[in-house]
């Protein structure tokens, strides 16, 4: 009897390198975002890339909408602290030139590039440059062989298109692919990526909900879809699209990776929802602690609890925390009391202890 392979789907994919970042083959799930600046302005673009790198972004994508965007592209690639992916639509010559100017990877949607001859020219140039291609598929870039078929669901059109594109790239001798099939709905995103993981188990998947909306709605959609997929072992790299500052995308991505137990960059905050027993400004204290934790780079769990009687016990799994009431707060670590402090000094005392123990 043959043994069942118990590895997670992301451990079975072919590993590619985007600059110095490994994607697939069991590598840590990487965090991506995209610049909102004009790529023709390398100063502004590099400033945003550095801000995103500081937030924890690991791969950055920039738009190349026309030839003017290529003018500063070589400078961006040379000076960027992150590997730069060139995002190309419609004009295959832009992709070819981006390869020659230092792109760490390309993102192209074969369905909107035009003829296969043009796609093949991009494949060959990327192969010569030794860089991977992310194949994108969405409602606007389906394979024409599937796009107009009324007997197929949208998910089947996405999966059919993606499978067709991957087969063509392989026939061309190109294997360093990452695949993304994007939709704005949660059920569709989950269904299509489950199907791709089954049909193309060796191809790394870039997952995320596209056009997810503003910060609150987009966070909920991405947490629901991407969180479910990650918990199933599906997904090698993520970009959580939000109509917001891209730094927020990166913050949400790291919070999600932490929440599903995959990676942790910064502290996790645990706080209770408050109730009638609460006798201190729990919401205010928790907000202030959250704000100050944004500057801490330590994978710890910090608790802010509303009850000095039950708080330390309920948050026993936290590395350190506070529980307050009646003008005092108990500072505790792993459920054990450290000392009692005045409520007014509680947050400062907490961060002094974090600095002492975890810096």
N, C-alpha and C positions, 0 to 999 in steps of 0.2 A: 504493500500500500504506500502510495507516495505521500510525503509529508506536506501538510498545509503550510503555506508561507504566511506567517503571522505578522509580518512587517506591515507598518502603516502604508497607505498609498503614497505619501510623500517620500517614503524611504525607497520606493521602487522606481522613481523617475530618474531620467538621465540628467546628470549634473552639468550645468553650464556655468561659465564665469562671466559676470557682468563687471568688468574691471576687476577689482579684488574681492568682489562679493560673490560667493557661491550660491547658486539657486538650483534646488532639486537634489536628488540623491541623498536625502536625509539631512541636508544642511539646515541650519536654523531658518525659520520663516522670516524673510526679510521685509523691511518696511520701505515703501516707496511713496513718493509724492510727485507733483508736477508744478513747475514754476508758473506764476501768473504774469511774469514780466515779459516785455518785448525782447525776444532773443537777440534782436539787432542791437540791443543795449547791453553789452557784456558787463558793464559796471553794476547796473541795477540787478542783472540776473545773478551775477556772482555774489552780490550782497544777500540776495534772498536764499541762494543755495547754502551759504554759510549759516544763515539763521536756521534753515531747515536741518542742516547737519548738527547744529547745537541742540536741536530738539530731539534728535535721534533718527532722522531720516538716513537711509543707507543707500538708496538708489534714487537718482533724480531724473525726471524727464522734462525736456524742453520742446516747445513747438517749433517746427520749421515750416511755416505756412508759405514761404516764398523765398526767392533767392536772396533777398535783403537780410533774412534771418541768418544766412550762412556767413555774413561778413564778420561777425564777432564770434562765430561758433568755435573756431580753432582756439581762440583765447579762452573761451569758457571751459572747454575740455581740458586745456593745459593747466588752468589755475583752480579748477573745481576740486574741493576736498572729497567730492562724491563722484562715482562713475556716472556719466551723462548718457542718457538714452535720447536719441533723436526721434521725435514723433512726426511721422510723415503721412500725409494723405494725398492721393491723386497724382502727384508728380514724382515719378520714379527717379528722375535725375537728381532731385533733392536728396533722396536716400543715398544714391551713389556718392554724391559729393560729401555728405555727412560722414560716410565711412572714411573718406580720404582726409577729413579734417579732424579726426580723433574721437568719433563717437565710440562709446564703450558697448553700445548695442543699438539696434534699430527697433522701432515699433511701426509696423506697416499692417494695413488691412488689405490683403490681396484682392478682396472684392471691390475695392474702389481705386485700385492702381491702374486698371485698364486691361490690356492684353497680357497673356502669359509670357510673351517675349519680354515685356517690361518687368514683370515680376522676376523672371529668370535673370535679368541683368542685375537686379538688386541682390538676389541670392548669390550670384557669382562674386559680386563685389564684397559682400559681407564675408563670404568664405575666404576670399583673398586677404581680407583684413583680419580674419580670425576672430570675428565678433558674432554673438548670437543675434537672432531675430525673434522678437515677440510678434507672433501672428495674432492679430486682433480680428474678432468677428462680432458684429452687432447687427441691429435691425437695418442699418444703412449700408452694410457691406457684406451681404450674403453672397454665396456662390450663385450665379445666375441659374445654375442647374437646379437649385432648390428654392430660390426666392419666390417664384410664381406658382409653385405647386400647391394647389388647394387641398390636397389629400394629406398634407403634413401640418403638424402643429408648429408653433414658433420654436419650441424647444427642439423639435426634430430638424427644423431648418438650420438652427444654429449648430447642432451636433453634426448634421450632414455636411454643412459648409466647412466646419473646422476639420472634420475627418478628410474631406477632399483636399483641403489646402495642405494639411500635413503630409498626405500621400504624395502630392506634387513635389513638395520640398525634399522628401526622401528620395523620390525618383531622380531628383537633381543632385543627389549625393550630399544633401545638407541635413545634419541631425541636431545642430545646436539651436533648438527652438524652445521657446516658452509660448504657451497658448493661453489666450484669454477670450472668453465668450461672455459678453456683458449684456445685462438687461437692467431695467430700473425697478423691477419687482422682486420681492424676496422669494416667493415660491419658484419663479422661473430661474433665478440665480442658483438656487440650491439644486433644482432638478437638472439643469444643464451641466453643472459641474460634477454632479454625481455620475451623469451619463458619460461625460468626457473621461472621468477617472476610470470608468469601466472599459470604455472603447479604446482609449489611448493611454494605458497605464504607465507608459514609459515617458510621456511628455510632461514636463513641469507645467503647473497651472498657476497663472497669475489671477487672483480672485478679488472680487469687490463688486459692489452694487454701483452701477453707473447712473449718473443723473439722480443721485439719491436724495437731493434736496438740501435745505439749509441745515445748520448745525444740529438742531435737535432731531428733526425727522431723519436726516441722513445718518446720524449716529445710531438711531434705533434700527433703521433698515440694515445698515452694515453689521451691527452687532447680531441681529437675528440671523441674517444669511451667512455672513462670513464666520461668525461664531459657531454656527451649526456645522459648517463644512470643516472648520479647523478641528472641532471635537471628533469628527469622523476620520481625521488624518488626511483630509483633502486640502490641497493648497500649499504652494511652495513659496509664494511671495504675495504681498497684499498691498493694495492701494485703496483706501477708504475715501471715496470721492465725496466732498462736501462743498456746498456753495458757501465758503467761508475762507478765512485765512488758511493757507495750506499748512501752517504750523499746527492748527487745530486737527487737521487730518492725521498728522504724525502723532500727536498726543493721544487721540482716540485709538489709533492703531496699536500703540504700545499698551494702553489701558486694556484693550481687547486681548492682546496676546497674554498679558498678565492674568486677566480674568479666566481664560481657558487653560492656564497653567503651562503655557509654552515658553514664554520668555518674560523677563521682568527687568526693566531699565531703571525705574524709579520706584519710590515707595508706594505701596497700596494703602489707601485710607479706608478704615472700617469705622463706621459711625452708625448709631442707632437712629430710628426714625422719629424719636422724641414722643412723649406722651404726657399725661397729666401729672405723673410723678416727677417729671423733670423740674429741677429747681436751679438751673443756671442757663445761660445763653448758649445752648448747645449748637444751634444753627450758626450763630455768629462765630463761635470758637471753631467749629468744624470748617467753616469757610476760610477762616484765617489760617488754620493748619494746612488746608489744601493748597492755599496760595503759596505758603512758604515751602511746602514740600516740593513744589515745582522746580526748585533749585537744588534739590538733593538727588544725588546719583548713588543710591544704595538700594538694593532689592529687599527692603524690609517692609513689615506690615505695622502700621501705626493706627491705633484706635482712639476715638473720641466718643466717650459714652456719657449718657445722661443721668446715670444713677450710681452713686458711690457705694451702694449696698451690693448691687448685682454686677455693675460694670466690669470690674477687674476679672471676675469669674467668667462672665459671658465672653469676654475678649481675651481669654487665656491663650488663644492661638496667636495673638499679636505680639510682636517683638517688644513694643513699648506703647504706652498710651496714657490717656487722662480720663478720669471720671469725676464729675463735679457736682456741687450742690451746696446751697446755703453759704455762699461766699468762699468756699474752700474747694480744692481739687486734689484728688489722689493721683500721684504719678506712679505708674506700675510697669513692670516688665514681666512678660510671660505669666501674667496673672498674679504676680507677687508684688506687694506694695513696696515702693522705694521710699517715698516720703509724702507728706501732706504739705501743700503750698497754698498761698492765697490765690483766689480765682483770678485776680487782676494780673498775677505773675505766671499763670499756669502755662500759657503758650511759650513764653520765653524760657521757662524752666524745662519744658518738654524739649525744645530745640537745643538747649544746652546739653541735655542728657543724650540726645541723638548725636550731637557733635562728639561728645565724649566717648560714646560706645561704638559708633558705627562709621566715623569718618576715617 
